[in-house]
Amino acid sequence: MTSICFQKTYQRSFGTYPLKGAELTAAVQAAVAVGYRSIDTAQIYGNEADVGAALSRLSLPREELCITTKVDPGNYTAEKFLPSVRQSLRDLGLEQVDVLLLHWPPADGGIAAPLKLLAQARAEGLARHIGVSNFTAAMMREARDLSAGPLVMNQVEFHPLLNQDVLLATATETGIPLSSYSSVARGEVFKYPLFHELGQGYGRTPSQIVLRWILQKGVPVNSMSTKPENIAANFNVMDFTLSSIDMDRIQELTRTGYRIVTKDKVPWAPQWD
């Protein structure tokens, strides 16, 4: 396996939730046109077949793409797990995904069994790399101890309105890197004047400021848009650097404590750090 996903390509991933059909195809084509090579989907999104159809229209070698999908917790049993992954591959039109994640920890918190099934999927060649999503710090430590091989990420809600320093420290401790979803807090960040002020100062959009802050925190970004101009802007965040002073100014906003994925919205969410 080449390291393309985790050196350069995976730093900026194009998310596909909640896109479907023609809208998804157009967005993926626009994303690839500006340079995205990492595409993120999940069983629970109900769009893997649409992602597969979009991928089939691309004139790119397979090795240039980094495709991530996630296993629905409803498929965490021995009877359902591997068949569900094989169905994902059929829908995506792939022999193997680059990254396969557990989308959520099990409702009962027992991560050992699904981690074993995840490792089996990798051993059988269904996935090149495996990882987790929405794991707490304690779960990251347990996963490190239980996993027979490396876990390449813990994909979590990560944006400037939520302090995730505990998870960042645990990522360093465990060697399980974080990656972000809801990177602009589904637009909530744009209510804060600081991002507009900094955007003017750096000659960038507020979204670019947010994504650059996340990258400089050492966390790859996962972003989605259907507008070609925004897709391009979200990708073009590698050619400027926020000053340490501006990084600290943005960090202050993490005290806001704005979390999208709360237990009232997602009842099976764990008790967050």
C-alpha positions, 0 to 999 in steps of 0.5 A: 500500500502506498502512503498517498492517503496519509501523506498528502491526499488525505489532508483534504477529504471530500465528504459526501453526506447528505448528497445523493444522485445527480447532485452527488455526481456533480459535486464529486466531479467538481471536487476531483477537478480541483484536486481532491483525491480522498472521498468519504462516505458511509453505509449509513449515508445511503449513498455508497452506490451513488458514490460508486456511480460517480467514481465510475465516471472519473478518468483517474487511476484507482491508485490515485484515489483514497476511498473511505467508508464506515460500517453501520453499527447495526452491522456489528454482528459476526453474521452481518459485518463482513457481508455488509462490507462486501455489499459496500464494495459492490455498491462502490464498484471497488475490490477494496476500500482504502480506509474502513471505519467503525462509524460509532462505538457500540451502544453498550460500549463493548468495542472488542468484538467490532474491532476484531471484525474490522481487523478481519476485514483488513486481513481478508483484503476488503480494506487497506487500512482500518480505523474508528469514528466517534471514539472517546479518549478512553475508547481510543486507549482501549482500541490501541490495546485491543487492536492487532494492527494500526488504526489510522484515524479516529474521525470526530467532530472537530471545529473551532467552536468545540474544544477537543484538546483531550482527544488531541492529547490522546491521539498523541498518546495512542498513535491514533490520529484524529480527522475532522468531520463537521469542520465548519460546524455546519455553517455555525462558525460563520456567525463569528466575526473573527473568521471574517476579519481574519479572512480579510486580513489573509485574503481568504474566505472564512471557511479557508481560515477555519480549515487552515486552523484545523490543519495547523492543529494537526488534524486532516479536514473533511469538508462538503459543498455542492457549489464549485467555488466553495469546493475549490476554496475548501481545497486551496488551503495549503498555501498560507499559514495562520500566525500563532497569535491568530491560532490562539485567537481562534482557539479561544472560541473553543470555549463556546462548547458548540457540539453538533452531535449531541445525545439528543440528536444521536441517542447512541452517541457515547458520553463525550469527553 
